[in-house]
Amino acid sequence: MLQLRRDTHRVLAYDFLVIGSGPSGRRAAIQAAKLGYSVLVIEKGRRVGGVSVHTGTIPSKTMRETVLNLTGYRERGFYGRAYRVKKDIAAEDLMARLHKTLDHEVDILEHQFARNSVRTMEGMARFVDPHTVEVTAEHGEVSLVRGEKILIAVGTRPYRPKDVPFDGVSVLDSDEIVELKKLPRSLTVVGAGVIGVEYATIFSALDVAVTLVESRSTFLDFIDHEIIEDFVHQLRDRNMAIRFGSKVASITMEDGWPVTVLESGRRVRSQMLLYCAGRVGATDSINMEAAGLKADDRGRLLVNPQTLQTEVPHIYAAGDAIGFPSLASTSMEQGRIAACHAFHMPLPPAPEFFPYGIYAVPEISTVGMSEEDVQRRGIPYECGIARFRETSRGHIMGLETGMMKMIFSIRTHRLLGVHIVGEGATELIHIGQAVLNLKGKLEYFIENTFNYPTLAEAYKIAALDAYNRLAKGATAVAPVSSETGAKAAE
C-alpha cells in the first residue's frame, strides 16, 4: 500500500486515479495500465473488490448456488418437493461457501492488479480540487494524490429510511443479509426490484415462508411482460405471497418480530424483514463540490453515455454510481470505455444490445426488444415459444417449468429479441445475443444444428414455432433444411 503523510506536503501524481475497485473501477484501472499509464486505485474497504465482491453480486449469487445445491432444488422435479440433499441447513452452511468464494475473488483481483502494475491505496477519498484527492486511512493517516484523469466508481449503498427500525438481526438491508447469523422461518421482503426478487426467491427455495411486498402494481417492467407472468406463476405455485400495489404505512417491532403494516390495513408479520426498496450512490462522502460536480437526489452522477464523462471533462464516472442498468457486466464495459476515451484509445461502436441477467430462482435473462418495445415501435412481428419440458435435456433434468420467447420481424425475419425464464437462462441468452448483434434471422436457427440433448435446442423449437405462425400468413420462409425441422414445421 502507498503511504504518505499529508504534513510532508508531497503529492503523488498518477495518470489515472480510480476511486473504487468494483467492476467498473477494476476494469478501467487494468485497461489504463495496459495502455502504459500509471494508475492508482483508491478503495475505502480493507480489501479490494467493492460492493460487487463483498456485499452484492458475488455474495448473492454464491448464496443462490449454495441454496440450490444443499436443498436439492434442481432435482425436485424427479424426487418430489420433500427431497433434500442436506436435511438441516443452517446459516453457517451458506456462509462457509460464501467466505471461500470471496477470498478467491479478492486473491484473483489482487493478482490482476499486481500483474498490471496497478497501485492500490486503502482509505476514504475526498476531492480537494478537480485534480487532487485526499485519502484518509482507517488509522487516520492522510495522503494527497493527483490524477490527470479521474474515474469515480464508488458504487451504491442500500437506501435506509429513518422510519425503518434496522437492527441487523430482525430488520436488515441487502448488505447485511450476506452476514446472516440464523435462517428465519418466515421473511418479508419489501421492494420487488432485482435485489429484492433475487433474495425473496432464494429464501423461498430454502422453504422459508416469503412475502414479497411491492408498492407498484407491476415489477421488473423492463422485462418482457409474458416472461414476468410466467415467473410470477412459478413463484405463487410454490406458495410465495406477493403483495402488488401495497404501499408500506409503517414497519414496527412486536415481541421481537417485525410487522409491516400496509396502507390497505393488511399486516404482514414475519420473523425477519429484508428492506430492498432501492439503493443510493455512495457519492456523498467524496466532496464532489470541490471537483465541480453535483449528484441527483439518489446520489447518482450524470454522464455522457458514449464517453462516460461527467460535466468536468477529465472526470469520468461508471458503474452503479451512474444508475441504470447497474449490472456488473455493463459496469465493467463502462469502465473500459471510460479508460479508453480518457487516453484517446479508439473504440469500435458499442454493440446495440447487451444481455440482462436476474439471478432469481428461476433465472431470468433477456436481450433485445421486448414484445412491448416492438409494439411501441410499430414493427410487424411474430413470436415463437419453447418450453424447456419440450426438450429432451429438460426432461432428463426433470424440468417442469422454463420457457424461451423469441421475437422476429415479419418483413425481414430479423431476430428482434430473446427472453428466457428458467434453468440456465443467463447462460443460454448469449446465443441470442450473438445472433441479434450480428443481425441474424429466423433461418439461422432453423437451418443450423444444435447439440442434442441440450437446453439450447429451445432456440430451434422457438424458431420453428415462429415459422409455423409465419407460414400461415402471407410471408414465406426459406425451406427447412433438416429432417427434424421439416417435420416440426409441418
C-alpha positions in Angstrom: 0.0 0.0 0.0 1.2 3.5 -0.7 1.5 5.6 2.4 2.2 9.4 2.6 1.7 11.8 5.5 0.0 15.0 4.5 2.3 17.1 6.6 5.2 16.3 4.2 3.4 18.5 1.6 4.2 15.9 -1.0 1.6 15.0 -3.6 1.9 11.7 -5.6 0.8 12.1 -9.2 -0.7 9.5 -11.4 -2.0 9.5 -14.9 -5.3 7.9 -13.8 -6.9 7.9 -10.3 -9.7 5.4 -9.8 -12.0 5.8 -6.8 -13.5 2.4 -6.1 -12.4 -1.1 -7.0 -15.7 -2.6 -8.1 -16.3 -4.0 -11.6 -16.1 -0.6 -13.4 -13.1 0.6 -11.3 -11.0 -2.5 -11.7 -11.7 -2.9 -15.4 -10.8 0.8 -16.0 -7.7 0.6 -14.0 -6.4 -2.5 -15.7 -7.3 -1.1 -19.2 -5.4 2.1 -18.5 -2.4 0.2 -17.1 -2.3 -2.0 -20.2 -2.1 1.2 -22.3 1.0 2.1 -20.4 -0.3 4.7 -17.9 0.4 5.0 -14.2 -2.7 4.0 -12.2 -3.8 4.3 -8.6 -6.9 2.6 -7.3 -8.3 4.0 -4.0 -10.6 1.6 -2.0 -12.2 2.5 1.3 -12.6 -1.1 2.3 -9.9 -3.3 3.8 -9.9 -5.5 0.7 -10.3 -4.7 -3.0 -13.4 -5.7 -4.9 -16.0 -3.1 -3.9 -19.7 -3.8 -3.3 -19.8 -6.4 -6.1 -17.4 -8.8 -4.4 -18.2 -8.2 -0.7 -21.9 -7.4 -0.4 -23.5 -7.5 -3.9 -23.1 -9.6 -7.0 -20.7 -12.4 -5.8 -22.3 -13.0 -2.4 -25.9 -13.1 -3.6 -25.0 -15.5 -6.5 -22.9 -17.6 -4.2 -25.7 -17.8 -1.7 -28.1 -18.8 -4.5 -25.9 -21.6 -5.8 -25.3 -22.9 -2.3 -29.1 -23.0 -1.6 -29.9 -24.8 -4.8 -27.2 -27.4 -4.1 -27.9 -28.1 -0.5 -31.7 -28.2 -0.9 -31.6 -30.4 -4.0 -34.0 -27.9 -5.5 -33.0 -28.8 -9.1 -33.8 -32.4 -8.5 -37.3 -32.0 -7.1 -38.9 -32.4 -10.5 -38.0 -36.1 -10.2 -37.9 -36.8 -6.5 -40.7 -34.5 -5.2 -40.8 -31.3 -3.2 -39.7 -33.0 0.0 -36.4 -34.0 -1.5 -33.3 -32.6 0.3 -29.5 -33.1 -0.1 -28.9 -31.8 3.4 -31.8 -32.1 5.9 -30.9 -29.3 8.3 -29.5 -26.3 6.6 -28.1 -23.5 8.8 -26.8 -20.0 8.0 -23.3 -21.4 8.7 -23.6 -23.7 5.7 -24.3 -20.7 3.4 -21.6 -18.5 4.9 -18.8 -21.2 4.6 -19.1 -21.3 0.8 -19.6 -17.6 0.6 -16.4 -16.7 2.5 -14.3 -19.2 0.5 -15.6 -17.7 -2.8 -14.9 -14.1 -1.6 -11.4 -15.0 -0.6 -10.8 -16.4 -4.1 -12.3 -13.4 -5.9 -10.1 -11.0 -3.8 -7.0 -13.1 -4.5 -7.6 -13.1 -8.3 -8.2 -9.3 -8.3 -5.1 -8.5 -6.3 -3.1 -10.7 -8.6 -4.5 -8.8 -11.6 -3.6 -5.5 -10.1 0.0 -6.7 -9.3 0.5 -8.2 -12.8 -0.5 -5.0 -14.4 1.4 -2.7 -12.0 -1.8 -1.1 -10.7 -1.1 0.5 -7.3 -3.7 0.5 -4.6 -4.3 2.7 -1.6 -6.7 2.0 1.3 -8.8 4.9 2.7 -11.7 7.3 2.2 -11.2 9.6 -0.8 -12.3 13.2 -0.9 -11.8 15.8 -3.6 -9.6 18.8 -2.7 -9.8 20.2 -6.2 -10.7 18.8 -9.6 -7.4 17.0 -9.9 -6.4 16.3 -6.3 -7.8 13.8 -3.9 -7.2 13.5 -0.1 -7.2 9.9 1.1 -7.7 9.2 4.9 -6.7 5.7 6.0 -8.5 3.8 8.8 -5.8 4.7 11.3 -6.0 8.4 10.5 -3.0 8.8 8.1 -3.8 11.3 5.3 -2.3 11.2 1.8 -2.7 13.6 -1.1 -2.7 12.2 -4.7 -3.2 13.9 -8.0 -4.7 12.5 -11.2 -4.5 13.8 -14.7 -7.7 11.8 -15.3 -10.1 10.5 -12.6 -12.8 7.9 -12.6 -15.5 7.8 -9.9 -16.6 4.3 -9.4 -17.8 4.4 -5.8 -20.9 2.2 -6.4 -24.0 2.4 -4.2 -25.3 1.5 -0.7 -28.8 0.4 0.4 -31.4 3.1 0.9 -32.2 3.2 4.6 -35.2 5.3 5.5 -35.1 6.7 9.1 -38.5 5.2 10.0 -37.4 1.7 9.3 -36.1 0.0 12.5 -32.9 -1.6 11.1 -31.1 -3.6 13.7 -29.0 -6.0 11.7 -30.8 -9.0 13.2 -34.5 -8.9 12.5 -34.7 -6.0 10.1 -31.8 -5.9 7.6 -30.8 -4.3 4.3 -29.3 -6.1 1.4 -25.7 -5.6 2.6 -26.4 -7.1 6.0 -28.2 -10.2 4.6 -24.9 -11.6 3.5 -23.7 -11.7 7.1 -26.7 -13.7 8.2 -26.4 -15.5 11.6 -29.6 -17.5 11.6 -32.0 -18.6 8.9 -35.6 -17.3 9.5 -38.7 -19.4 9.4 -40.5 -16.5 7.7 -39.3 -13.5 5.8 -40.9 -10.3 4.4 -39.1 -8.6 1.5 -40.0 -5.0 0.9 -39.2 -4.0 -2.6 -39.5 -6.1 -5.8 -36.5 -4.7 -7.6 -33.8 -7.0 -8.9 -32.2 -7.4 -5.5 -35.4 -7.9 -3.6 -36.7 -10.5 -6.1 -33.4 -12.4 -6.1 -33.3 -12.7 -2.3 -37.0 -13.4 -2.0 -36.8 -16.4 -4.4 -33.5 -17.7 -2.8 -35.1 -17.9 0.6 -38.3 -19.4 -0.9 -36.1 -22.2 -2.3 -35.0 -22.8 1.3 -38.7 -23.4 2.1 -38.8 -20.2 4.1 -42.3 -18.6 4.1 -41.7 -15.5 2.0 -43.9 -12.5 1.5 -42.8 -10.0 -1.3 -44.3 -6.5 -0.9 -44.2 -4.0 -3.7 -45.9 -0.6 -3.8 -46.3 -0.6 -7.6 -48.8 -2.8 -9.4 -46.1 -4.3 -11.5 -42.4 -5.1 -11.1 -39.3 -5.6 -13.3 -41.0 -3.5 -16.0 -38.0 -3.7 -18.3 -38.5 -7.4 -18.8 -41.0 -8.8 -21.4 -44.4 -9.0 -19.7 -45.1 -12.6 -20.8 -41.9 -13.7 -19.1 -42.8 -11.9 -15.9 -46.3 -13.6 -16.0 -44.7 -17.0 -16.2 -42.2 -16.0 -13.5 -44.9 -14.9 -11.1 -46.9 -18.0 -11.7 -43.9 -20.1 -10.7 -43.4 -18.1 -7.5 -47.1 -18.4 -6.5 -47.1 -22.1 -7.4 -44.5 -22.6 -4.6 -46.6 -20.6 -2.1 -44.8 -17.3 -2.1 -47.1 -14.5 -1.2 -46.8 -11.5 -3.5 -48.5 -8.2 -2.5 -48.5 -5.8 -5.5 -49.9 -2.3 -5.2 -49.2 -2.4 -1.4 -47.6 0.7 -0.1 -46.0 0.3 3.3 -47.5 2.5 6.0 -45.2 1.5 8.8 -42.7 -1.1 10.0 -42.7 -1.8 13.7 -41.4 -4.4 16.1 -43.9 -6.6 18.1 -42.5 -9.2 20.5 -39.2 -9.1 18.6 -40.8 -9.7 15.3 -41.1 -7.1 12.5 -44.6 -6.2 11.5 -45.2 -4.5 8.1 -48.5 -2.5 8.1 -49.7 -1.8 4.6 -51.8 1.3 3.6 -54.7 -1.1 2.9 -54.7 -2.1 6.6 -53.2 -5.5 6.0 -50.5 -6.6 8.4 -47.6 -8.9 7.5 -45.8 -10.4 10.4 -42.6 -12.4 9.9 -39.5 -13.5 11.8 -37.3 -11.3 9.6 -37.6 -8.4 7.3 -35.3 -7.5 4.4 -35.7 -3.9 3.1 -34.7 -3.6 -0.5 -36.5 -0.5 -1.7 -33.7 1.0 -3.7 -30.1 2.0 -3.4 -28.3 5.3 -3.4 -25.0 6.3 -4.9 -22.2 6.4 -2.4 -21.1 9.8 -3.7 -21.9 11.9 -0.7 -18.6 11.2 1.0 -16.2 12.2 -1.7 -16.8 16.0 -1.6 -17.8 16.3 -5.2 -18.4 20.0 -4.9 -14.7 20.6 -4.7 -14.4 19.0 -8.1 -17.3 20.9 -9.6 -19.7 18.0 -9.6 -23.2 17.5 -8.3 -25.3 14.3 -7.8 -29.0 13.9 -8.1 -31.3 13.1 -5.1 -30.3 9.4 -5.2 -26.6 10.2 -5.3 -26.1 9.4 -9.0 -23.9 11.3 -11.4 -24.9 12.4 -14.8 -22.5 11.3 -17.6 -22.3 11.3 -21.4 -23.4 7.8 -22.2 -21.0 7.4 -25.1 -17.8 8.6 -23.2 -18.8 8.3 -19.5 -17.5 11.9 -18.9 -19.1 14.0 -16.3 -19.7 17.7 -16.7 -16.0 18.1 -15.7 -14.3 16.6 -18.8 -11.3 14.9 -17.2 -13.5 13.3 -14.5 -15.4 10.1 -15.5 -18.0 8.1 -13.7 -19.1 4.5 -14.2 -21.0 1.6 -12.7 -23.8 1.8 -10.2 -23.0 5.4 -9.3 -24.5 6.5 -12.7 -27.6 4.4 -12.3 -29.5 2.0 -14.6 -28.8 -0.7 -15.6 -26.5 -1.2 -12.6 -25.2 -4.6 -13.7 -21.7 -5.9 -13.1 -21.3 -6.8 -16.7 -22.3 -3.4 -18.1 -20.2 -1.7 -15.3 -17.1 -3.5 -16.5 -17.7 -2.3 -20.1 -18.3 1.2 -18.9 -15.0 1.2 -17.0 -13.2 0.1 -20.1 -14.8 2.7 -22.3 -14.0 5.4 -19.8 -10.3 4.5 -19.7 -10.0 4.2 -23.4 -11.7 7.5 -24.0 -9.6 9.2 -21.3 -6.4 8.2 -23.0 -7.5 8.6 -26.6 -7.7 4.9 -27.5 -10.2 4.5 -30.3 -13.1 2.2 -29.6 -15.4 0.5 -32.1 -19.1 1.3 -31.7 -20.7 -0.5 -28.8 -23.0 -3.4 -29.6 -26.6 -2.3 -30.0 -27.9 -4.9 -27.5 -26.4 -6.4 -24.3 -28.0 -9.0 -22.0 -29.6 -8.6 -18.7 -29.4 -11.4 -16.1 -31.5 -11.7 -13.0 -30.3 -14.5 -10.7 -33.6 -15.3 -9.1 -35.0 -18.8 -8.7 -35.8 -19.3 -11.6 -33.3 -17.2 -13.5 -34.5 -14.6 -16.0 -32.4 -13.3 -18.8 -33.2 -11.1 -21.8 -31.6 -9.4 -24.7 -33.0 -7.1 -27.4 -36.5 -5.7 -27.6 -39.4 -7.0 -25.6 -42.8 -7.5 -27.2 -43.9 -4.2 -25.6 -40.9 -2.4 -27.2 -41.8 -3.9 -30.6 -45.4 -2.8 -30.3 -44.4 0.7 -29.3 -42.2 1.0 -32.4 -44.9 -0.3 -34.7 -42.9 -3.2 -36.1 -44.9 -6.1 -37.6 -43.6 -9.1 -35.7 -44.2 -12.7 -34.7 -43.2 -14.7 -31.6 -42.0 -18.2 -31.1 -42.2 -20.0 -27.8 -40.3 -23.1 -26.5 -41.0 -24.8 -23.2 -38.0 -26.4 -21.6 -40.0 -29.5 -20.8 -40.3 -30.0 -24.6 -36.6 -30.6 -24.9 -35.0 -34.0 -24.2 -32.5 -32.3 -21.9 -35.2 -30.6 -20.0 -36.9 -34.0 -19.5 -33.7 -35.6 -18.4 -33.1 -32.8 -15.9 -36.7 -33.1 -14.6 -37.7 -29.6 -15.6 -41.3 -28.9 -15.3 -41.0 -25.1 -15.9 -39.0 -22.7 -18.0 -39.6 -21.1 -21.3 -37.9 -19.2 -24.1 -39.6 -16.5 -26.2 -38.1 -15.2 -29.5 -39.4 -12.2 -31.4 -38.9 -11.9 -35.2 -39.7 -9.2 -37.8 -42.3 -10.4 -40.2 -40.9 -8.3 -43.0 -37.2 -9.1 -42.7 -37.2 -12.2 -40.4 -34.6 -10.4 -38.3 -34.3 -11.6 -34.7 -35.6 -8.7 -32.5 -35.4 -10.1 -29.0 -34.8 -13.2 -26.9 -36.4 -13.7 -23.4 -35.8 -16.6 -21.1 -37.1 -17.7 -17.7 -35.8 -20.9 -16.2 -32.8 -23.1 -15.6 -29.6 -21.8 -17.2 -31.3 -18.6 -18.7 -28.3 -16.4 -18.0 -26.0 -18.8 -20.0 -28.4 -19.6 -22.8 -29.0 -15.9 -23.6 -25.6 -15.4 -25.2 -26.6 -17.4 -28.3 -29.4 -15.0 -28.9 -27.1 -12.0 -28.1 -24.6 -13.1 -30.7 -27.2 -13.7 -33.4 -29.0 -10.4 -32.5 -25.9 -8.2 -32.7 -24.8 -9.9 -36.0 -28.3 -9.1 -37.4 -29.2 -12.8 -37.8 -32.5 -14.1 -39.0 -35.1 -16.8 -38.3 -33.4 -19.0 -40.9 -30.2 -19.3 -38.8 -32.0 -21.2 -36.0 -33.9 -23.4 -38.4 -31.0 -24.4 -40.6 -28.3 -24.9 -38.0 -27.7 -27.9 -35.8 -27.7 -27.7 -32.0 -26.1 -30.3 -29.7 -28.5 -33.0 -28.6 -29.7 -33.2 -26.0 -29.3 -29.6 -24.7 -31.5 -26.8 -23.5 -30.1 -24.7 -26.4 -32.4 -26.8 -28.6 -35.1 -24.4 -27.3 -33.8 -21.9 -29.9 -34.7 -24.2 -32.7 -38.1 -25.1 -31.2 -39.0 -21.5 -30.7 -37.8 -20.6 -34.2 -39.9 -23.4 -35.7 -42.9 -22.2 -33.6 -42.5 -18.7 -35.1 -42.0 -20.3 -38.6 -45.4 -22.1 -38.2 -47.1 -18.9 -37.4 -45.5 -17.0 -40.2 -46.2 -19.8 -42.7 -49.9 -19.5 -42.0 -49.7 -15.9 -43.2 -48.7 -14.3 -46.5 -44.9 -14.2 -45.7 -42.9 -17.2 -46.8 -39.8 -18.5 -45.1 -36.9 -20.3 -46.7 -37.3 -24.1 -46.8 -36.3 -26.0 -43.7 -33.1 -27.9 -44.3 -33.1 -30.6 -41.6 -35.5 -33.6 -41.5 -36.3 -32.8 -37.8 -37.0 -29.2 -38.7 -39.1 -30.1 -41.7 -41.3 -32.4 -39.6 -41.7 -29.8 -36.9 -42.6 -27.2 -39.4 -45.4 -29.2 -41.0 
